Amino acid sequence: MQIQLKTEPQGTYGLFEDVELMVHLRKHLRLLATSLGTLPQAPSQNKVLGPPFMLTPFQVRYLQELGLVSQATTSEPSFAYEVFKLLTSKFYYLKEGYKFGVDFLVYEGDPLVCHAKWLLLVQRTLTVQKLVELGRIANYSKKQLVIAYEHNSQVKLKLIRWTQLHQKRQKPVPRVH
């Protein structure tokens, strides 16, 4: 693979320009490279981007573990990476979920043709206020909230279900003729 690796304090990023490689990573490995460049025929627009493409440190590490990238990464193992690896290997697509206040958006199919089904938060200290905020965001965006946590050195996922309290039905107001 022709991926240039760039090491930053946050981890090792991958950069490449090959569109066929981007399509291969997307179709066969469910890795969503971020487009950074504008298209030559429309350099002033910013809605449809093209090469170069960037891979996140998690994606680079995943490729390294599959033996597709040879240079060693410098990032430390993390529980968030283990969650990423588990779901990617189970045929889900993951995108960063910072816009929604979570770690990942999880898609059952390619994000070009379907919406994210879950908001995924990797376990950390969670206050009641933060849980309510995330519940409201999930409800408003029509997604479900999932919390990933570690139990006996294994990744566990917990779906948070929100129930609606049913109010006692009132009799309809009679119409006056």
HELIX and SHEET records of a PDB file:
HELIX    1   1 VAL A   19  LEU A   29  1                                  11    
HELIX    2   2 PRO A   57  GLU A   65  1                                   9    
HELIX    3   3 PHE A   79  SER A   89  1                                  11    
HELIX    4   4 TYR A   98  PHE A  100  5                                   3    
HELIX    5   5 VAL A  128  TYR A  140  1                                  13    
SHEET    1   A 4 GLN A   4  GLU A   8  0                                        
SHEET    2   A 4 GLY A  11  PHE A  16 -1                                        
SHEET    3   A 4 LEU A  49  LEU A  55 -1                                        
SHEET    4   A 4 THR A  34  THR A  38 -1                                        
SHEET    1   B 5 TYR A  93  GLU A  96  0                                        
SHEET    2   B 5 PHE A 104  TYR A 107 -1                                        
SHEET    3   B 5 TRP A 118  VAL A 122 -1                                        
SHEET    4   B 5 GLN A 144  HIS A 151  1                                        
SHEET    5   B 5 GLN A 154  ILE A 160 -1                                        
END                                                                             
